[in-house]
Amino acid sequence: MTAVTDEDHGKGDGTGKPDGRADGRWDDGLIARRAAAAEAREAEETAPPTPAEDDAEPQVGAYAPADGPLPTRLDALRELVGLSRARLDRDTLAEAGRVLDEAAARQRLSSRHTVIAVAGATGSGKSTLFNALAGAPISDTGLRRPTTSQPIACSWTDGAAGLLDRLAVPGRLRRRPHPGPAAFDEALQGLVLVDLPDHDSAATEHRDQVDRVLALVDAVIWVVDPEKYADAALHERYLRPLAGHAEVTFVVLNQTDRLPGEAADLVLDDLRRLLDEDGIALGEHGEPGATVMSLSALTGDGVPELREMIGRFVSDRTAATRRLSADVDAAAARLRKVYVAEGRPGLGERARDEFTDRLAEAVGAAAAGQAAEREWRRNASRACGTPWLRLWRWYENRGLPGSLDRMGQALTPPEEELTARQRVEQAVRIVADDAADGLPGPWAQAVREAAFTGAQGLPEALDELAVRAGAPGASKRGGGTETGRSTVPQLGGRPPKPPRPKWWPAAVLAQASMTLLQIFGGLWLVGQIIGVLEPGLVTPALIMLAGVVGGPLVEWACAAAIRGPARRYGQDAERRLREAAAGCGRARVLDPVAAELVRYREVRERYVTVTEFSTTGR
């Protein structure tokens, strides 16, 4: 053996240290090399991250060009939420609000980077695949479970600090790929790879971190193994709800080195079948959809192919836009039940006419028209009737017991007001149901509330209309409330007396002539009887008979002549009261209901805009 002298120890760089090392440490032993490697790894982990270097890069928008569909859809979704806050509860709009907030946050961050998460179950080998893609053992692997307790990120280029802050990745867990082929791969420039904790971890905080990060990343690589690829927790909790995100999803069957012969192909085919049952579109034959493949992260078999696919995916720089579009699709799908109606809801002319008919019936428009017609005929009879008939009618109208007027007042049903109120309420309920038919639940409820709120005070207002129009049976029940006075169309107070036709003076003159003939003939006969005049009964008798017969004939002719005008007058009175009732019902009920329907149509148009350019067909 050759002795080691002090002179030999001084060889090297002249520092007097063994092997020329200035720090005086030995590095030719196994223990010394392991210690040096451990110190280097510790220094790397404790070294401060490089957010300042990342922040030096400008952060640009992550969306497609301004003329793309995504900005239009986001604007429509924002307007949709704003218009719906007064009609829908907060929980219903929570997901849409979250999508808008996350879209705004992603827009402020770098568009040059694509954030891809590597997710998987316990023991699936996701950390091993993460290291294989990074080209260095960045994430710990081993038999201890769970191995990964916090998200670990590896960024290929600078400028991703804002994205990692959004993911809440600690600075001590942010890495850069070690120098090598993977680090200098041009296609991977802009990639931010995040290794997540196990989604089925026994630790609740690990699962919460997975759910939180998965909602923020641009894409995700699901790593499954031959034993747990059909796990219900994976499919029901993640893959199935995220079926609309197929274009930003990679599903990798790992550990194929454990499968003999053609077993890997059989398991991969079964995995594709399960994904198809989950509703995930598979990207085959150039069609958009999820990427499904098999590999072995431990042996490296298939890793270069996956790295190449990721490179093409990253270089395209549309992952953020696709992810946000899928999020908008998912939010729109959840809101479909509160915006999409069955059929064509609304207030048609038929429903409006039926509502007007019911109000006219409640206010007694037909009876008012009939009363006006009778009043016209009564006035005509009074003007054109014989004096003896007028005396008889005067006697009836004195209000004596047993008169027709008193009998009419006595026959007025005491429950008339209640019946009219029930008719009005029924009319409002029917028109509200017709307008809300087919509408989604919240909007149907809003329509009904608008109708019932506007109908408060409607019976009193209609009763005031009936009183002003002089409808039969109408009484000043409450005299018309203040609410009624504020919206009831004015009819000009008490209804005017029926106008007299131009021929009425001639008829009155003829009737007066007939009366005079009767009086003249009667006086002539009396004079002959008492001997004042010369006897001659034929002439005075004929004169008196002409007056007696002519009076009823004139009255009958007038009654036939007034039949048409009286009917038209009654119809006009019915029409005026009907229009007044319709205007009152329109102002109180139909207009508020129509306003709610217009509001629904507005939000429905916004919803159509949100779903018009759907990337998932939802």
Disulfide bonds with the S-S distance in Angstrom:
none
